[in-house]
Every structure is written in structure tokens, then in C-alpha cells.
Amino acid sequence: MNKQRSELNKVMQAQIKKKSEFKNGINTLLELRGYMMEEIKGFKNKLCLEEYSAIPYINSKGYESKTVAYSLWHIFRIEDIVANTLIRGGEQVFFSGNYQNRTASPIITTGNELVKEEIAEFSAKLNIDGLYSYIEEVKKSTELLLSDLTYDDVKRKMTDSDKARLLELNVVSTDENAFWLVDYWCGKSIEGLIRMPFSRHWMMHIDACGRIINRINKLPRGKSKRTDRLYP
């Protein structure tokens, strides 16, 4: 795991526990997320469109068993759901921004229910430009929320009403590989959700994307694939 990211995460975790350091902790979190966002944007210079749906570690048990496109979708669908449905109690960016159409996604869920070839097939359908627009908008929305939080706010635990609101939207699949997320999120305080998924969840999947990209770059590829780059 990236040393700089790990150190910032460690500092943030300690800071948000203390009332006197809480705002510094949020600032550290925003710095960490900014650093990771630059990595995410950097994928555009490392991958062609086709490679976003490559799945070189399809039989792995780790996070690298996914695709880069899926990983990005998964990170930001979860963040959108948690930040806007559970914490803010408002409308998700996904719906307000018409992102099912803009990403050409066949699903509205987190994608946890998908496995192996299903992940690759889903990834190949995504509009990558639309996905990056969604990523940017979700990040901005979450960080406005984080900046407004107080130390007392983050002690609030999720309620049965929060859970019911989440279930009404059907944004978490009832598949056993996905539905556990409902109880996981709803069993946490806002502070717990800051730790996961707003920080550590990004870190784990970005590390896995790095492994996927390194593997892709070692595979033979046609000259045409090198001309299909995405730039900011």
C-alpha cells in the first residue's frame, strides 16, 4: 500500500477522534482524497478505453479480481449512497444527475452482486467519460458534506429510518454478496462511515487498480490500442 496514503489515513483516524483536532482531521481526509483523485485521473493516461474493462486477475480472491471501470463505479456508487441517502438524507448524485443514462449503466446498484465475466461485461458497457463525470460530482458532493460536519455530528448512528430509506431505493442488490452492506452501513456512526467508505475503501480499490494496470501493461497489445487514450 502506498506509504504516503497510509500515513495520511493514520493521521486522519487519530485526529477525528478528538474534538480539538476534528476539523484538522477533516482537512487531512480531504488532502488524502485529493491525492487519490489525482491517481484516479492518472488512469486516463495509462489505459485505453478497452483496457478499462480488462480483467487479468479474474480468478483472484482479492480486489484485483475486478476491472478498473468496475472498481471506479463501485467506489463512487457506494460513496454516493452512503453520503447522500444515509448521512444527508437527500437525493443521490446518480439520480439527480441522470447518471444511469450518462454512464450507460445497466444497473443502479453497487455492483457487489457481479462476479468474474459479469464484471467484465458490465464494465465494457460503461461510458467512461460519463463515469468520470459522475466520479467528480460525487467527490465534490461528499466533500461539501464533510466540510460541514462537526465533531458532535459524527457521533450520530444510523437509524431504522435511515435503513428504510435506503431499502426503498433498491440500490443494493438482494444477492448475498451485496445485501450485507445494508446492515454494515446501518450499524455504524457517521464517524465509522468516514473511516470506511470515505477513505480506506478508496485506498484498497486504488491499490488493486494499480495491480490491474501493471498487469495490463505487461500483456502484449496491438498498436491501435495505444492510440485510444483518454486525456483530462
N, C-alpha and C positions, 0 to 999 in steps of 0.2 A: 504494500500500500504506500502511496505517495507520502513521504515524510512531512512535507510542508502542510498538506491537508490534515494529516493525523495530528500534528501539533496544534493547529488552529482549532480543530474539533475538541481536543483535550482541554484547551484553554477555555473555549466557549462553554463546555459542560460544567466546568468549575465556576465560571462567572455567573451563569444564570441561576445557580443555587443560592446566591447571596443577593439580598435586596440592594445592598450598596453597590454591587457590581453588575446588576441585571442589565442595565442599558449598555454597558460595555460588552456584555455577553452577546446582546443582540447585534451590536456593531461587528463583533468578531464573527458571528454567524453570517452576516451579510458579506463580510470580506471573504470568508470561506466559499460562500455560494458564488460570489463574483469570480473567484479564481477557477472554480469548477465549471462555470458557464463558459469561460474562455476555452477550456478544454473541449467542451461540447461543440462550440463553434468551430474549433480547430479540426473536428472530424470532417468538415466540408472539404478541407484541403488534403485529406488523407484517403478519402473514399470517393468512388464514382457512384452514381445512382444505384447501379446493380448491386454494388457491394454492401449497401445498407441492409439488404435482405439476405446476405450470405450467412451461413450457419456452420462454420467449420468445426465447431465442437458439439455437434448435435447430440452425441451420446454422453457428454459430460454431466456430472451431477451438480456442478457449480453454476454461478450466474453467467459464466461464459458460454453456457449451452444455448443462449438466446442469439438474437441478431442485434445489431446496433439500432436499427429502426425500432424494433420491439422494445429494447431497453429504454430508449428515449420516451416512447409512448407510455410505457409502464411507470417510469419515474414521475412524469408530469400529470398523468391521469390520477394517480394516487394523490399527488400533492393538491391538485385542483379539488378533488373530492373532500379531502381532509380539511383543507384551508377554508373552502367556500361553503360546503354543505355542513360539516361538523362544527367548525370553530366560528365562522362568521354567520352561519345560518342563512346564507343568501344563495344566489344563483351561481352555478359553476361557469367559468370562462368557456368551457366546452359548449355549453348550450347558448349562452348569451352571444358568443362569437360565431355561432353556426359552424363549429369546427368538425362536426361529423362530415359535413359536405366538403369543407375546405381541406380536410386531410384524406378524404375518400375512404374513411374507415368503415368497415363492415360491422364494427362493434362499438359500444359505448362504455364498455367495462374496462377494468384494469389490465385485462389480458392474462391473468393468472391461470385461467382455465385452459389456455392453449398449450400444446406440447409439440416438440420436435417439428415435423413437417408443417403442422398447423401454424407454428410461429413464423416459419419462412414464407408460407403462402400469404399470411396476414401482412407481413412486412412488405412484400412485393406489391401489395395493393395500395400502400400508403403514399400520399403525395408528400414528398419530403419537404418541399417549400412550405406547404401548409402546416406540416408538423413543426417546423422551426418557428413559424409564426405563433403557433399555439404555445410552444415552449417559452418564448419571450413574454407572451402575455400572462401566462400562469406565474412565471417568476416575478414579474412586476406586481401582480395582484397579491401574491403571498407576501412579498416584502413590504408592501404598504400595510398589510395586516400586522406583520411582525413589528414594524416600527411604531405602531400604535399600542402595542401590548404593554401592560405594566406588570410588575412583579406579582401583584395580587391577582391579576387576570389569569396568569398561567397556572395557578393552583386549582382552577376550576376543572372538575372532572366531567366527562361526557355523561349525559343523562339518558333515560329511556326515551325521552322526546327526541333527542339528537339521533338515537338509533332508529327510531321510527321514521324520521325524516329521511335518513339515509336509505332505508329499505324501500321506501316509496318510489325512489328514483330508479331502482333496478340497475345501478351502475356497478354492482359487484355480483359476479356470477354466483349461482347457487351450487356450482360444481365444488366438490370438496377441496380442490386445490386453491379455491378462491374465497369461499364463503367464510372461512376462519378469520379473514381480515375484519369483518364486521365486529366480532367480539374483541378482537385485538385492539382496534382503534377505540372502541367504545369503553374499553376497560382502562383507558389512560386519561391522565390530565393533559391540559394544553402543554405543560412543560414536557411531558413524555412524548407528545407528538412533535414538539420542536426537535427533540433528540432523534426521532425516527417517525416520520419520513423526511423532515425538512433538512437534515444534514447527513446522517450516516447512510441512509438509503441511497442518496446520490452517490456517495463515495464508493459503495460496494458495486453499484452498476457501472459507474465510470471506470473503475479499475477493470471490471470484466470487459467493457468495451475496448479498453486498451489491449487486453489479451486477444480479443477477436481481431482487432485491426492488425496487430503484429502478425497473427497467423495468416490473415488475408494477404498481407504484403509479402509473405514468403511463398505464396502459391503462384504458379505460372498464370499469366494473364495476357490477353490479346492487346495489341497496340491500341485498338479502338477504345478500350475501356479507360485508357489513360487520358482520352480527350473529353471524357464526360464528367468533368469535375464540377463541383459546386463551390462557388466563392461567395463570401459575405457581400 
